Amino acid sequence: LRTYREKRGARRCLRAPGLLLYGSVTVGPTLAGVVKLEEKARRAFDGARRRLDLPDRTDEDFASLYWPLAAWLSERARGRARPFVFGLNGAQGAGKSTFCELLSVVLEVGFMASVVVLSIDDVYLTRSERLQLAQRVHPLCAVRGAPGTHDLALAHALVDQLSCAAPDELTALPRFDKAQDDRKPRDAWDEFRGRPAIILFEGWCVAARS
């Protein structure tokens, strides 16, 4: 990744293989404000990194990865009537949830964006539904993670509700208990107020085609 300046303003160009992220800001007080927000976001990022007990070297990723990606997402979300949905795919244990938690901190503090993080793990079918599916389709359907074990209707309804939510409307976010291998009861779900600007949706098969 690299940064350069143009005579007519400050323009950040972020390059990676197969990817170009960029955003423009004007020089003067606005640029100074951006720098202050970046420093504030960096401090919040470091605090989140410590809370998650991640190694110190994670801080090196702020400038090269988290800040430019947050800037790109913020630009894509700007002016939309519905939230911008960003899908993150990765193998189990790759660090998707941790990445999204850190990214959401940078978005909220550095770009004042309203963000909600959703995980494909939280929209698994209930244990009883998977056991029924195993009897009708295949025994592997009893095990979460196999194709067909997600409640797609719940996922679609959740995104639709968030996309149309009024400013003070509460949306219940389902949560899955892996220890019990079942969806948590409704009173144990989290809640999100209002309509997010960005939805971070992470999972092991996000964007996979059947």
ZIGIRA-V803528 format. One record per residue. N is the residue number from 1. RES is the residue in one small letter. SS is DSSP state (helix for helix, strand for strand, loop for the rest). PHI is phi in degrees with one decimal (* if undefined). OMEGA is omega in whole degrees, 0 to 359 (NA if undefined). Layout:
N & RES & SS & PHI & OMEGA
N & RES & SS & PHI & OMEGA
This chain:
1 & l & loop & * & 181
2 & r & loop & -143.7 & 179
3 & t & loop & -125.3 & 176
4 & y & loop & -145.0 & 181
5 & r & loop & -119.1 & 175
6 & e & strand & -111.5 & 184
7 & k & loop & -61.1 & 186
8 & r & loop & -86.4 & 179
9 & g & strand & 162.3 & 177
10 & a & strand & -107.4 & 183
11 & r & strand & -130.3 & 181
12 & r & strand & -100.5 & 180
13 & c & strand & -114.6 & 186
14 & l & strand & -117.8 & 185
15 & r & strand & -116.6 & 173
16 & a & strand & -147.0 & 181
17 & p & loop & -53.7 & 178
18 & g & loop & 74.0 & 185
19 & l & strand & -144.1 & 175
20 & l & strand & -134.4 & 178
21 & l & strand & -118.1 & 179
22 & y & strand & -151.1 & 177
23 & g & strand & -157.5 & 182
24 & s & strand & -114.0 & 173
25 & v & strand & -136.3 & 179
26 & t & loop & -89.6 & 180
27 & v & loop & -77.0 & 179
28 & g & loop & 105.2 & 183
29 & p & helix & -57.8 & 181
30 & t & helix & -63.0 & 178
31 & l & helix & -63.0 & 178
32 & a & helix & -61.7 & 178
33 & g & helix & -64.9 & 178
34 & v & helix & -63.0 & 180
35 & v & helix & -61.7 & 179
36 & k & helix & -63.8 & 179
37 & l & helix & -65.6 & 179
38 & e & helix & -63.8 & 178
39 & e & helix & -66.9 & 178
40 & k & helix & -64.2 & 179
41 & a & helix & -66.5 & 179
42 & r & helix & -62.2 & 179
43 & r & helix & -66.2 & 179
44 & a & helix & -66.0 & 178
45 & f & helix & -61.6 & 180
46 & d & helix & -64.2 & 178
47 & g & helix & -63.8 & 178
48 & a & helix & -67.1 & 179
49 & r & helix & -61.6 & 179
50 & r & helix & -68.2 & 180
51 & r & helix & -62.5 & 179
52 & l & loop & -84.8 & 178
53 & d & loop & 58.9 & 178
54 & l & loop & -94.2 & 182
55 & p & loop & -64.3 & 182
56 & d & helix & -58.2 & 184
57 & r & helix & -64.8 & 177
58 & t & helix & -61.3 & 179
59 & d & helix & -60.4 & 180
60 & e & helix & -65.4 & 182
61 & d & helix & -79.9 & 183
62 & f & helix & -59.9 & 185
63 & a & helix & -73.3 & 185
64 & s & helix & -89.0 & 185
65 & l & helix & -131.4 & 189
66 & y & helix & -68.3 & 181
67 & w & helix & -65.4 & 179
68 & p & helix & -64.7 & 179
69 & l & helix & -67.1 & 178
70 & a & helix & -62.9 & 179
71 & a & helix & -63.0 & 179
72 & w & helix & -65.2 & 179
73 & l & helix & -63.2 & 179
74 & s & helix & -61.0 & 179
75 & e & helix & -66.1 & 180
76 & r & helix & -66.7 & 183
77 & a & helix & -81.5 & 186
78 & r & loop & -63.7 & 175
79 & g & loop & 79.1 & 180
80 & r & loop & -84.3 & 175
81 & a & loop & -78.6 & 179
82 & r & loop & -112.7 & 180
83 & p & loop & -62.4 & 172
84 & f & strand & -85.5 & 183
85 & v & strand & -97.4 & 180
86 & f & strand & -112.0 & 180
87 & g & strand & -93.9 & 178
88 & l & strand & -123.5 & 182
89 & n & strand & -108.2 & 178
90 & g & loop & -173.1 & 180
91 & a & loop & -66.3 & 179
92 & q & loop & -62.8 & 180
93 & g & loop & 83.7 & 182
94 & a & loop & -75.4 & 180
95 & g & loop & 107.0 & 183
96 & k & helix & -62.2 & 182
97 & s & helix & -64.1 & 179
98 & t & helix & -64.2 & 179
99 & f & helix & -59.2 & 181
100 & c & helix & -66.3 & 179
101 & e & helix & -65.3 & 178
102 & l & helix & -67.6 & 180
103 & l & helix & -63.6 & 180
104 & s & helix & -64.8 & 177
105 & v & helix & -63.8 & 180
106 & v & helix & -64.3 & 179
107 & l & helix & -65.2 & 184
108 & e & helix & -71.4 & 183
109 & v & helix & -85.6 & 185
110 & g & helix & -82.5 & 184
111 & f & loop & -125.6 & 178
112 & m & loop & 50.8 & 181
113 & a & loop & -96.1 & 176
114 & s & loop & -84.2 & 188
115 & v & strand & -128.8 & 171
116 & v & strand & -127.7 & 179
117 & v & strand & -105.9 & 178
118 & l & strand & -118.5 & 178
119 & s & strand & -119.8 & 178
120 & i & helix & -63.8 & 178
121 & d & helix & -63.7 & 185
122 & d & helix & -84.0 & 178
123 & v & helix & -117.6 & 170
124 & y & strand & -65.6 & 170
125 & l & loop & -61.3 & 177
126 & t & loop & -66.2 & 181
127 & r & helix & -59.2 & 181
128 & s & helix & -63.9 & 179
129 & e & helix & -66.4 & 179
130 & r & helix & -70.4 & 177
131 & l & helix & -66.4 & 176
132 & q & helix & -65.5 & 179
133 & l & helix & -64.8 & 179
134 & a & helix & -64.1 & 179
135 & q & helix & -73.1 & 184
136 & r & helix & -85.7 & 189
137 & v & loop & -113.9 & 183
138 & h & loop & -161.6 & 181
139 & p & helix & -56.2 & 181
140 & l & helix & -65.4 & 180
141 & c & helix & -69.1 & 177
142 & a & helix & -74.4 & 182
143 & v & loop & -95.5 & 180
144 & r & loop & -65.5 & 180
145 & g & loop & 110.8 & 179
146 & a & loop & -70.1 & 177
147 & p & loop & -54.5 & 180
148 & g & loop & 95.7 & 182
149 & t & loop & -94.9 & 178
150 & h & strand & -101.1 & 179
151 & d & loop & -88.0 & 184
152 & l & helix & -65.8 & 179
153 & a & helix & -62.9 & 178
154 & l & helix & -65.1 & 180
155 & a & helix & -62.2 & 180
156 & h & helix & -64.5 & 180
157 & a & helix & -64.7 & 180
158 & l & helix & -65.0 & 179
159 & v & helix & -65.4 & 180
160 & d & helix & -63.4 & 180
161 & q & helix & -65.9 & 178
162 & l & helix & -63.1 & 183
163 & s & helix & -70.8 & 183
164 & c & helix & -113.2 & 186
165 & a & loop & -65.3 & 174
166 & a & loop & -76.4 & 184
167 & p & loop & -52.4 & 182
168 & d & loop & -104.5 & 182
169 & e & loop & -75.9 & 179
170 & l & strand & -99.2 & 176
171 & t & strand & -111.8 & 179
172 & a & strand & -78.8 & 181
173 & l & strand & -106.2 & 183
174 & p & loop & -61.3 & 178
175 & r & loop & -133.0 & 183
176 & f & strand & -111.8 & 179
177 & d & strand & -100.4 & 183
178 & k & loop & -69.2 & 179
179 & a & loop & -64.9 & 179
180 & q & loop & -92.0 & 182
181 & d & loop & 54.9 & 182
182 & d & strand & -156.4 & 177
183 & r & strand & -68.5 & 179
184 & k & loop & -68.0 & 177
185 & p & loop & -62.6 & 186
186 & r & helix & -55.1 & 182
187 & d & helix & -74.3 & 178
188 & a & helix & -102.6 & 178
189 & w & loop & -76.7 & 174
190 & d & strand & -82.0 & 178
191 & e & strand & -132.8 & 177
192 & f & strand & -124.2 & 182
193 & r & strand & -96.7 & 174
194 & g & loop & 86.9 & 181
195 & r & loop & -108.4 & 181
196 & p & loop & -72.0 & 173
197 & a & loop & -80.6 & 184
198 & i & strand & -137.5 & 173
199 & i & strand & -113.2 & 174
200 & l & strand & -95.6 & 183
201 & f & strand & -116.5 & 184
202 & e & strand & -114.8 & 179
203 & g & strand & -178.7 & 184
204 & w & loop & -79.0 & 181
205 & c & loop & -131.1 & 179
206 & v & loop & -63.4 & 180
207 & a & loop & 74.8 & 176
208 & a & loop & -71.2 & 180
209 & r & loop & -98.4 & 180
210 & s & loop & -87.0 & NA
